[in-house]
Amino acid sequence: MTDEEKLRVLLFHWIAHNREHADQFRRRASAAGAAAGDIEAAADALGLANSHLEAALKTLGGALERPHDSGSH
């Protein structure tokens, strides 16, 4: 596997991982009181990061395939 192919797999994984965290942040924000806005902003920032990662993945030709979930992050 070339370095570019490995990067494409990693990008796919990072995007999915960020989505999971953003979802967790949003679910927990309601219980965070005064910190809720900052936690929501962090979830939004992960969304922005994913926009850039998705653009990079597209530029590199997209995901090779949906990698299996190894359970590690």
Biopython code that builds the backbone (N, CA, C, O; Angstrom):
import numpy as np
from Bio.PDB.StructureBuilder import StructureBuilder

atoms = [
    (1, "MET", "N", (0.854, -1.176, 0.000)),
    (1, "MET", "CA", (0.000, 0.000, 0.000)),
    (1, "MET", "C", (0.901, 1.240, 0.000)),
    (1, "MET", "O", (1.848, 1.336, 0.780)),
    (2, "THR", "N", (0.587, 2.173, -0.880)),
    (2, "THR", "CA", (1.397, 3.392, -0.971)),
    (2, "THR", "C", (1.097, 4.316, 0.206)),
    (2, "THR", "O", (0.102, 4.140, 0.910)),
    (3, "ASP", "N", (1.964, 5.296, 0.410)),
    (3, "ASP", "CA", (1.728, 6.284, 1.469)),
    (3, "ASP", "C", (0.420, 7.033, 1.237)),
    (3, "ASP", "O", (-0.311, 7.320, 2.185)),
    (4, "GLU", "N", (0.126, 7.349, -0.023)),
    (4, "GLU", "CA", (-1.125, 8.060, -0.332)),
    (4, "GLU", "C", (-2.342, 7.195, -0.008)),
    (4, "GLU", "O", (-3.335, 7.691, 0.524)),
    (5, "GLU", "N", (-2.265, 5.926, -0.322)),
    (5, "GLU", "CA", (-3.373, 5.017, 0.001)),
    (5, "GLU", "C", (-3.568, 4.915, 1.510)),
    (5, "GLU", "O", (-4.698, 4.914, 1.999)),
    (6, "LYS", "N", (-2.461, 4.828, 2.244)),
    (6, "LYS", "CA", (-2.546, 4.783, 3.707)),
    (6, "LYS", "C", (-3.188, 6.061, 4.241)),
    (6, "LYS", "O", (-4.016, 6.016, 5.151)),
    (7, "LEU", "N", (-2.800, 7.195, 3.671)),
    (7, "LEU", "CA", (-3.362, 8.468, 4.106)),
    (7, "LEU", "C", (-4.860, 8.526, 3.832)),
    (7, "LEU", "O", (-5.622, 9.047, 4.647)),
    (8, "ARG", "N", (-5.278, 8.000, 2.705)),
    (8, "ARG", "CA", (-6.708, 7.986, 2.377)),
    (8, "ARG", "C", (-7.489, 7.167, 3.405)),
    (8, "ARG", "O", (-8.580, 7.562, 3.815)),
    (9, "VAL", "N", (-6.937, 6.037, 3.817)),
    (9, "VAL", "CA", (-7.582, 5.219, 4.850)),
    (9, "VAL", "C", (-7.610, 5.983, 6.171)),
    (9, "VAL", "O", (-8.629, 6.001, 6.861)),
    (10, "LEU", "N", (-6.492, 6.611, 6.519)),
    (10, "LEU", "CA", (-6.442, 7.390, 7.757)),
    (10, "LEU", "C", (-7.427, 8.545, 7.743)),
    (10, "LEU", "O", (-8.121, 8.776, 8.734)),
    (11, "LEU", "N", (-7.501, 9.268, 6.645)),
    (11, "LEU", "CA", (-8.445, 10.384, 6.547)),
    (11, "LEU", "C", (-9.871, 9.898, 6.772)),
    (11, "LEU", "O", (-10.633, 10.526, 7.507)),
    (12, "PHE", "N", (-10.232, 8.793, 6.148)),
    (12, "PHE", "CA", (-11.569, 8.232, 6.337)),
    (12, "PHE", "C", (-11.808, 7.945, 7.821)),
    (12, "PHE", "O", (-12.866, 8.270, 8.359)),
    (13, "HIS", "N", (-10.833, 7.342, 8.469)),
    (13, "HIS", "CA", (-10.940, 7.012, 9.901)),
    (13, "HIS", "C", (-11.055, 8.280, 10.747)),
    (13, "HIS", "O", (-11.902, 8.355, 11.637)),
    (14, "TRP", "N", (-10.215, 9.270, 10.476)),
    (14, "TRP", "CA", (-10.244, 10.512, 11.262)),
    (14, "TRP", "C", (-11.594, 11.204, 11.147)),
    (14, "TRP", "O", (-12.118, 11.712, 12.139)),
    (15, "ILE", "N", (-12.159, 11.228, 9.953)),
    (15, "ILE", "CA", (-13.460, 11.862, 9.733)),
    (15, "ILE", "C", (-14.522, 11.159, 10.575)),
    (15, "ILE", "O", (-15.301, 11.810, 11.271)),
    (16, "ALA", "N", (-14.548, 9.847, 10.510)),
    (16, "ALA", "CA", (-15.531, 9.081, 11.287)),
    (16, "ALA", "C", (-15.315, 9.300, 12.784)),
    (16, "ALA", "O", (-16.275, 9.465, 13.535)),
    (17, "HIS", "N", (-14.079, 9.301, 13.205)),
    (17, "HIS", "CA", (-13.738, 9.492, 14.619)),
    (17, "HIS", "C", (-14.197, 10.871, 15.100)),
    (17, "HIS", "O", (-14.784, 10.995, 16.175)),
    (18, "ASN", "N", (-13.927, 11.896, 14.303)),
    (18, "ASN", "CA", (-14.363, 13.247, 14.667)),
    (18, "ASN", "C", (-15.879, 13.331, 14.763)),
    (18, "ASN", "O", (-16.403, 13.989, 15.662)),
    (19, "ARG", "N", (-16.591, 12.676, 13.855)),
    (19, "ARG", "CA", (-18.063, 12.679, 13.904)),
    (19, "ARG", "C", (-18.560, 12.066, 15.204)),
    (19, "ARG", "O", (-19.485, 12.583, 15.831)),
    (20, "GLU", "N", (-17.940, 10.963, 15.601)),
    (20, "GLU", "CA", (-18.332, 10.309, 16.853)),
    (20, "GLU", "C", (-18.138, 11.254, 18.033)),
    (20, "GLU", "O", (-19.013, 11.372, 18.892)),
    (21, "HIS", "N", (-16.994, 11.921, 18.071)),
    (21, "HIS", "CA", (-16.738, 12.849, 19.173)),
    (21, "HIS", "C", (-17.695, 14.031, 19.142)),
    (21, "HIS", "O", (-18.217, 14.427, 20.185)),
    (22, "ALA", "N", (-17.933, 14.597, 17.980)),
    (22, "ALA", "CA", (-18.854, 15.731, 17.878)),
    (22, "ALA", "C", (-20.242, 15.331, 18.365)),
    (22, "ALA", "O", (-20.900, 16.105, 19.060)),
    (23, "ASP", "N", (-20.691, 14.139, 18.012)),
    (23, "ASP", "CA", (-21.990, 13.649, 18.478)),
    (23, "ASP", "C", (-22.007, 13.519, 19.999)),
    (23, "ASP", "O", (-22.985, 13.895, 20.646)),
    (24, "GLN", "N", (-20.931, 12.987, 20.565)),
    (24, "GLN", "CA", (-20.833, 12.862, 22.019)),
    (24, "GLN", "C", (-20.856, 14.236, 22.685)),
    (24, "GLN", "O", (-21.537, 14.429, 23.693)),
    (25, "PHE", "N", (-20.124, 15.176, 22.131)),
    (25, "PHE", "CA", (-20.095, 16.532, 22.684)),
    (25, "PHE", "C", (-21.496, 17.109, 22.719)),
    (25, "PHE", "O", (-21.922, 17.664, 23.732)),
    (26, "ARG", "N", (-22.209, 16.979, 21.617)),
    (26, "ARG", "CA", (-23.556, 17.558, 21.530)),
    (26, "ARG", "C", (-24.511, 16.883, 22.521)),
    (26, "ARG", "O", (-25.342, 17.552, 23.135)),
    (27, "ARG", "N", (-24.394, 15.572, 22.675)),
    (27, "ARG", "CA", (-25.259, 14.870, 23.635)),
    (27, "ARG", "C", (-24.986, 15.314, 25.064)),
    (27, "ARG", "O", (-25.910, 15.395, 25.874)),
    (28, "ARG", "N", (-23.753, 15.599, 25.377)),
    (28, "ARG", "CA", (-23.369, 15.954, 26.755)),
    (28, "ARG", "C", (-23.488, 17.447, 27.065)),
    (28, "ARG", "O", (-23.531, 17.841, 28.231)),
    (29, "ALA", "N", (-23.541, 18.261, 26.039)),
    (29, "ALA", "CA", (-23.533, 19.717, 26.249)),
    (29, "ALA", "C", (-24.698, 20.189, 27.101)),
    (29, "ALA", "O", (-24.542, 21.128, 27.881)),
    (30, "SER", "N", (-25.861, 19.563, 26.974)),
    (30, "SER", "CA", (-27.030, 20.023, 27.718)),
    (30, "SER", "C", (-26.842, 19.906, 29.227)),
    (30, "SER", "O", (-27.496, 20.615, 29.992)),
    (31, "ALA", "N", (-25.961, 19.023, 29.652)),
    (31, "ALA", "CA", (-25.710, 18.848, 31.083)),
    (31, "ALA", "C", (-24.520, 19.675, 31.560)),
    (31, "ALA", "O", (-24.113, 19.561, 32.716)),
    (32, "ALA", "N", (-23.963, 20.501, 30.687)),
    (32, "ALA", "CA", (-22.719, 21.204, 31.015)),
    (32, "ALA", "C", (-22.937, 22.603, 31.568)),
    (32, "ALA", "O", (-21.970, 23.301, 31.874)),
    (33, "GLY", "N", (-24.177, 23.023, 31.699)),
    (33, "GLY", "CA", (-24.441, 24.350, 32.257)),
    (33, "GLY", "C", (-23.761, 25.446, 31.469)),
    (33, "GLY", "O", (-23.909, 25.547, 30.251)),
    (34, "ALA", "N", (-23.009, 26.268, 32.190)),
    (34, "ALA", "CA", (-22.357, 27.425, 31.580)),
    (34, "ALA", "C", (-21.325, 27.038, 30.522)),
    (34, "ALA", "O", (-20.963, 27.865, 29.685)),
    (35, "ALA", "N", (-20.852, 25.805, 30.547)),
    (35, "ALA", "CA", (-19.848, 25.355, 29.575)),
    (35, "ALA", "C", (-20.478, 24.818, 28.294)),
    (35, "ALA", "O", (-19.762, 24.480, 27.352)),
    (36, "ALA", "N", (-21.794, 24.737, 28.246)),
    (36, "ALA", "CA", (-22.473, 24.132, 27.089)),
    (36, "ALA", "C", (-22.100, 24.809, 25.781)),
    (36, "ALA", "O", (-21.864, 24.133, 24.780)),
    (37, "GLY", "N", (-22.045, 26.127, 25.776)),
    (37, "GLY", "CA", (-21.715, 26.849, 24.552)),
    (37, "GLY", "C", (-20.338, 26.508, 24.032)),
    (37, "GLY", "O", (-20.141, 26.368, 22.825)),
    (38, "ASP", "N", (-19.386, 26.375, 24.933)),
    (38, "ASP", "CA", (-18.028, 26.025, 24.521)),
    (38, "ASP", "C", (-17.961, 24.595, 23.991)),
    (38, "ASP", "O", (-17.236, 24.313, 23.037)),
    (39, "ILE", "N", (-18.715, 23.704, 24.610)),
    (39, "ILE", "CA", (-18.725, 22.318, 24.141)),
    (39, "ILE", "C", (-19.388, 22.228, 22.773)),
    (39, "ILE", "O", (-18.920, 21.495, 21.902)),
    (40, "GLU", "N", (-20.475, 22.970, 22.583)),
    (40, "GLU", "CA", (-21.125, 23.011, 21.261)),
    (40, "GLU", "C", (-20.161, 23.603, 20.221)),
    (40, "GLU", "O", (-20.101, 23.131, 19.086)),
    (41, "ALA", "N", (-19.416, 24.633, 20.614)),
    (41, "ALA", "CA", (-18.448, 25.246, 19.694)),
    (41, "ALA", "C", (-17.357, 24.241, 19.316)),
    (41, "ALA", "O", (-16.897, 24.221, 18.174)),
    (42, "ALA", "N", (-16.951, 23.417, 20.265)),
    (42, "ALA", "CA", (-15.953, 22.390, 19.974)),
    (42, "ALA", "C", (-16.509, 21.385, 18.962)),
    (42, "ALA", "O", (-15.798, 20.954, 18.054)),
    (43, "ALA", "N", (-17.780, 21.015, 19.124)),
    (43, "ALA", "CA", (-18.418, 20.110, 18.160)),
    (43, "ALA", "C", (-18.457, 20.758, 16.782)),
    (43, "ALA", "O", (-18.199, 20.099, 15.775)),
    (44, "ASP", "N", (-18.779, 22.049, 16.736)),
    (44, "ASP", "CA", (-18.790, 22.767, 15.459)),
    (44, "ASP", "C", (-17.397, 22.802, 14.830)),
    (44, "ASP", "O", (-17.249, 22.665, 13.616)),
    (45, "ALA", "N", (-16.369, 22.990, 15.681)),
    (45, "ALA", "CA", (-14.995, 23.037, 15.179)),
    (45, "ALA", "C", (-14.595, 21.691, 14.572)),
    (45, "ALA", "O", (-13.882, 21.648, 13.569)),
    (46, "LEU", "N", (-15.050, 20.600, 15.177)),
    (46, "LEU", "CA", (-14.775, 19.288, 14.581)),
    (46, "LEU", "C", (-15.464, 19.161, 13.228)),
    (46, "LEU", "O", (-14.926, 18.545, 12.308)),
    (47, "GLY", "N", (-16.644, 19.740, 13.110)),
    (47, "GLY", "CA", (-17.328, 19.741, 11.813)),
    (47, "GLY", "C", (-16.530, 20.491, 10.765)),
    (47, "GLY", "O", (-16.419, 20.044, 9.623)),
    (48, "LEU", "N", (-15.974, 21.631, 11.151)),
    (48, "LEU", "CA", (-15.142, 22.407, 10.231)),
    (48, "LEU", "C", (-13.872, 21.625, 9.868)),
    (48, "LEU", "O", (-13.466, 21.581, 8.707)),
    (49, "ALA", "N", (-13.261, 21.015, 10.876)),
    (49, "ALA", "CA", (-12.070, 20.199, 10.609)),
    (49, "ALA", "C", (-12.408, 19.086, 9.621)),
    (49, "ALA", "O", (-11.634, 18.798, 8.708)),
    (50, "ASN", "N", (-13.568, 18.464, 9.812)),
    (50, "ASN", "CA", (-13.964, 17.395, 8.897)),
    (50, "ASN", "C", (-14.180, 17.906, 7.483)),
    (50, "ASN", "O", (-13.897, 17.191, 6.522)),
    (51, "SER", "N", (-14.674, 19.123, 7.337)),
    (51, "SER", "CA", (-14.832, 19.691, 5.994)),
    (51, "SER", "C", (-13.485, 19.727, 5.278)),
    (51, "SER", "O", (-13.395, 19.399, 4.095)),
    (52, "HIS", "N", (-12.457, 20.120, 5.991)),
    (52, "HIS", "CA", (-11.117, 20.166, 5.402)),
    (52, "HIS", "C", (-10.582, 18.758, 5.130)),
    (52, "HIS", "O", (-9.985, 18.502, 4.084)),
    (53, "LEU", "N", (-10.805, 17.846, 6.087)),
    (53, "LEU", "CA", (-10.344, 16.473, 5.889)),
    (53, "LEU", "C", (-11.073, 15.812, 4.722)),
    (53, "LEU", "O", (-10.463, 15.070, 3.953)),
    (54, "GLU", "N", (-12.376, 16.077, 4.585)),
    (54, "GLU", "CA", (-13.145, 15.528, 3.459)),
    (54, "GLU", "C", (-12.644, 16.085, 2.134)),
    (54, "GLU", "O", (-12.574, 15.360, 1.141)),
    (55, "ALA", "N", (-12.297, 17.367, 2.112)),
    (55, "ALA", "CA", (-11.748, 17.963, 0.890)),
    (55, "ALA", "C", (-10.410, 17.314, 0.532)),
    (55, "ALA", "O", (-10.145, 17.028, -0.635)),
    (56, "ALA", "N", (-9.571, 17.085, 1.546)),
    (56, "ALA", "CA", (-8.286, 16.421, 1.303)),
    (56, "ALA", "C", (-8.511, 15.011, 0.776)),
    (56, "ALA", "O", (-7.839, 14.581, -0.162)),
    (57, "LEU", "N", (-9.445, 14.297, 1.370)),
    (57, "LEU", "CA", (-9.736, 12.933, 0.924)),
    (57, "LEU", "C", (-10.234, 12.929, -0.515)),
    (57, "LEU", "O", (-9.834, 12.082, -1.314)),
    (58, "LYS", "N", (-11.095, 13.863, -0.840)),
    (58, "LYS", "CA", (-11.604, 13.958, -2.211)),
    (58, "LYS", "C", (-10.456, 14.257, -3.183)),
    (58, "LYS", "O", (-10.370, 13.658, -4.255)),
    (59, "THR", "N", (-9.587, 15.180, -2.802)),
    (59, "THR", "CA", (-8.441, 15.532, -3.648)),
    (59, "THR", "C", (-7.546, 14.324, -3.898)),
    (59, "THR", "O", (-6.978, 14.175, -4.981)),
    (60, "LEU", "N", (-7.424, 13.469, -2.897)),
    (60, "LEU", "CA", (-6.586, 12.274, -3.022)),
    (60, "LEU", "C", (-7.318, 11.106, -3.676)),
    (60, "LEU", "O", (-6.755, 10.019, -3.803)),
    (61, "GLY", "N", (-8.557, 11.315, -4.089)),
    (61, "GLY", "CA", (-9.275, 10.277, -4.810)),
    (61, "GLY", "C", (-10.335, 9.558, -4.007)),
    (61, "GLY", "O", (-10.900, 8.572, -4.481)),
    (62, "GLY", "N", (-10.620, 10.023, -2.809)),
    (62, "GLY", "CA", (-11.662, 9.399, -1.996)),
    (62, "GLY", "C", (-11.167, 8.186, -1.254)),
    (62, "GLY", "O", (-10.028, 7.749, -1.419)),
    (63, "ALA", "N", (-12.048, 7.649, -0.431)),
    (63, "ALA", "CA", (-11.700, 6.481, 0.376)),
    (63, "ALA", "C", (-11.473, 5.278, -0.526)),
    (63, "ALA", "O", (-12.199, 5.071, -1.498)),
    (64, "LEU", "N", (-10.470, 4.496, -0.199)),
    (64, "LEU", "CA", (-10.213, 3.272, -0.946)),
    (64, "LEU", "C", (-11.379, 2.311, -0.767)),
    (64, "LEU", "O", (-11.849, 1.693, -1.723)),
    (65, "GLU", "N", (-11.826, 2.200, 0.449)),
    (65, "GLU", "CA", (-12.953, 1.354, 0.828)),
    (65, "GLU", "C", (-13.287, 1.728, 2.262)),
    (65, "GLU", "O", (-12.521, 2.424, 2.929)),
    (66, "ARG", "N", (-14.403, 1.273, 2.715)),
    (66, "ARG", "CA", (-14.738, 1.536, 4.116)),
    (66, "ARG", "C", (-13.879, 0.590, 4.958)),
    (66, "ARG", "O", (-14.095, -0.622, 4.962)),
    (67, "PRO", "N", (-12.907, 1.158, 5.668)),
    (67, "PRO", "CA", (-12.042, 0.303, 6.489)),
    (67, "PRO", "C", (-12.852, -0.353, 7.607)),
    (67, "PRO", "O", (-13.810, 0.231, 8.113)),
    (68, "HIS", "N", (-12.467, -1.547, 7.980)),
    (68, "HIS", "CA", (-13.149, -2.212, 9.096)),
    (68, "HIS", "C", (-12.814, -1.458, 10.375)),
    (68, "HIS", "O", (-11.759, -0.834, 10.482)),
    (69, "ASP", "N", (-13.705, -1.520, 11.324)),
    (69, "ASP", "CA", (-13.499, -0.848, 12.603)),
    (69, "ASP", "C", (-12.642, -1.733, 13.468)),
    (69, "ASP", "O", (-13.052, -2.818, 13.880)),
    (70, "SER", "N", (-11.438, -1.250, 13.741)),
    (70, "SER", "CA", (-10.521, -2.040, 14.561)),
    (70, "SER", "C", (-10.777, -1.854, 16.034)),
    (70, "SER", "O", (-10.201, -2.557, 16.866)),
    (71, "GLY", "N", (-11.661, -0.886, 16.372)),
    (71, "GLY", "CA", (-11.954, -0.634, 17.770)),
    (71, "GLY", "C", (-10.939, 0.261, 18.439)),
    (71, "GLY", "O", (-11.111, 0.611, 19.607)),
    (72, "SER", "N", (-9.890, 0.644, 17.741)),
    (72, "SER", "CA", (-8.879, 1.523, 18.337)),
    (72, "SER", "C", (-9.024, 2.908, 17.776)),
    (72, "SER", "O", (-9.459, 3.078, 16.637)),
    (73, "HIS", "N", (-8.662, 3.915, 18.569)),
    (73, "HIS", "CA", (-8.739, 5.320, 18.147)),
    (73, "HIS", "C", (-7.425, 6.002, 18.376)),
    (73, "HIS", "O", (-7.287, 7.190, 18.084)),
]
sb = StructureBuilder()
sb.init_structure("model")
sb.init_model(0)
sb.init_chain("A")
sb.init_seg("    ")
for serial, (resi, resn, name, xyz) in enumerate(atoms, 1):
    if name == "N":
        sb.init_residue(resn, " ", resi, " ")
    sb.init_atom(name, np.array(xyz, "f"), 0.0, 1.0, " ", f" {name:<3s}", serial, name[0])
structure = sb.get_structure()
